[in-house]
């Protein structure tokens, strides 16, 4: 591949400007980077937010997108974790070389790329990175650096099952972030794990790690959620994680008796 080859991109030319299809050069990976040919990219609310407000835009036109899956096209010097031809999922970064709303993207292989297991399609894999990262940051990031709870992660020494017997409440267990919050909570040992979801998603939430699912849609609207949680969790609610962050979920989460944040 030569540097003169071009690709299609989706960018916006100015703050608040419309998304436009355009062409630009395909970048080349420097040391420690890989070039990925994108097969699938997921949409996130922050993409629209960036277009409307200019969030994270350092220059225009600007490319957003932070969830992607594809095939390694080239590897830079010093790369060892992945090889040309590997199918990977990755967490991109806003910007004209690392945003995922383009056909080829540069990614730091050591930190942001993982190989896709055989049982996942590109479409499925592309939905994982940001949702998982949001849940992980909330649970395990240091308080001063990222506003997280600074729990010991299940992949760290003595982290798997460390919080056994401690209760957690998670809003929106079947949402993009909530499903990963449930899985991480289970890996960390929390029990019971109570979440909210519609009845149609109860089985999915239980498979992800929930021990109890409250149907917020038909039987228990959010103003009644705190009392419903108290009926299930008789002792302290050690952690509340709001994966939805609407006004009603925030009010319900703050009203859970004895909850810690």
N, C-alpha and C positions, 0 to 999 in steps of 0.2 A: 504494500500500500504506500502511495506517495502522498506528500503533503498537499498536492494540488487537487486531490479528489474532493468533491463536495458532497454535502448531505442536506436533507431537509430538516428544518427546525421549526418549532412553534414558539414564537416570542411575542412580546408586546413592545412597541417602539418608544413608549413614554408612560409615565405614571397615569393610570386610568385609561390608557389607550387599549384598543381592541387586540386580542390575540391575532397573530398573522402567521401564515406559513411562508417561510423564506428559505434561502439556501446560504450555507457558509462552509468554510473549509472543515475537513475532518481533522481534529487535532492529533498530535503524535505523543505517545506516552514518554515522559521523562523517567529518570531513576525513581524506582519505588511506586510507579503508577502502571495501571493497565488500561487499555482501550477496550470497551465493551460495545458490541453491536446489540442494541436494544431490541428485544422482541416484544416486551410488554412494559408499560408504566402505569402506575396507579394514580388516581386523582385524589387530592386532599384539599380540605378547606383552605389551608394556608396558601395554595396556589392562587386562588381567586383573591385572597386577602392581599397577597403581594402585588397582583395586578392593580387592584384598586388603590392601595395605599403607598406602594413603592417599597414595602417591607423587604429588606435584604438586598435591594437593587443598588449596586454600586455604579453601574453605568447602563446606558440604553443603546440599542434594544437589549432586552433582558430575557433570559430563559429560566423558567421555574421547573418544578418537578423534583421529587426527592425519593421516590420509590421506583425501583426498576428491576428487571430481570432480562438476561440475555446471554450471549456467548462471548467469551474472551477472544478478541480479534488480534491484539498485540500485547506484549508484555514489555515493560521497561527494565532497565538494568537493575539487578539486585532483587527482582521479584522471584519468590520461591513458593509462595502459598498456592498459586494457581498457575495454569499453563494455557497456552493457546488452544482453543476448542472447548475448554471447560464451560459448562452451563452454570451460571451464577445468579444469585440475587444480591442486591446491594442497596445501601443507603446513599443516595446522591446528595449533592449540595447545590443550593441555588447558585447560578452563575453560568456564564456562557460556555464553560468547558465541562462542568460537572452537573448541571441541571439535566433532568431525564427527559424533558420534552424535546428530544432530538434523536436522530438515528444512531449516533455514536457518542459515547461519553467517557471522560477520563475519571478513573476512580483510584483511590489509594487502596492497594490490594490488602495490606496488612490489617487495616482497621475496619473496612467497610464492605468487604466482599465475602460471601460464603457460597459454597457449592450447593446446587439444588439437588435434593434427593430424587430418586427415580419416580417416586409416587406423586410428585407435584408437577403441574404444568407451569409454563412461563407466567400465564395469567395469575394462577394461584400464588406463585412465589413472589410476584411483584407487589402483592398486598401485605407482605410480612414486615418489611424493615421499619417503617416509621411507627406503625402501631405497636410493635414489640419494643422499639426504643422508647416510646412515650411511657409505657408501663414500667420498663426497667429503670428509666431515669427517676420516675416518681418513687419507686421502692428503694433503689440502691445508690443513687447519686448522693454525694456528700451534700449536707445541708447548705453550707456556705457557697459551694460552687454551682449547684444546679437546683437548689430548693428541694432536693429529695429527702426521703426519710432516713437515708444512710443505714439501711438494713444490710446485713451480711448476705451477699448474693449466693444462690444455691450452687453456682459453679466455683465459688471460693472454698478454701479449706474449712471444713466443719459447717458449711452453709446449708447443705441439703437437709431439709427437715428441721432446721434450727429453731423454728418458732412454733413447734408443736403445742397444741392446746390453747393457742392464742386466737381470738376471734377477729375476723375481718368482714367488713361490709363493702361491697363494690356495686356502684350503680352501673346499669347498662352492660350486663355480662355478655350479651351477644354482639356488642358493637365492635368496631374495628380495634379499639384500644382495650375495651373491657374483656374480650376473649383472651388476650395475652395477660392481662392482669390476673385473671382467674388461674391461668396455667402457672404463672410465676408464684402466685400465692400458694398453690398446692405444692409446688416444688420446694418452697420455703417452709412448708409444714403447717401453715395456718389451718385451724380447724376449731369451730365451723367457719365456712366461707359462705356468706349470704349474698345474693345478688338479686337484681331486678331484671326482668325480661318479660316479653309476652309469652303466653302459654305455648305458642308454636315453637318457641326457641328454648323451652325448658330443657329438653333432652340434650341439645347442643351445649348449654351452659353446664349441665351436670357432667358431660363428657370432658369439658375443659377444666373442671375442678370444683365447681360449686357443690356445696352440700345441701343448700336450700335455695329455692328460686321463688321470688315473690312476683306474682303477675300484676304489674303496675297498670296494665292496659285495661283489663276487664274487672278485676276484683278489688285491687288495692291501689288507688291512685296515690301519687307521691305525697300529698298532705298526710296520708295515713301510714306511710312507710315507717317512720320512726317507731310507732307503737308496734307495728308488725315485726320489726327487727328485734324489739325488746322481748316480744313473746318467744322468739326463737333463741336469742342469746340472753341468758339470764344473768350472766356475769358481765365483766367489762368488755366493751368493744375496743379492741386494741388499736385498730386502724380502720379508717374510712377512706376509700379511694373513689372519687367521682370521675368516671370515665366519660360522662356526657357533658357536664358543666353548663347545663341550662339553668335558668333561674329556679325552676322547681326542683331539680336534682340537688342544687347547691343548698337550698333551704332545707330539704329533707335530710341531707347529709349532716348539716350543722345541727339539726335537731335530734339526731340519734343520741339517746342518753348515754353518757359516760364514754363517748367516742374520743379517740385521740387522732391527731392529724400529723 
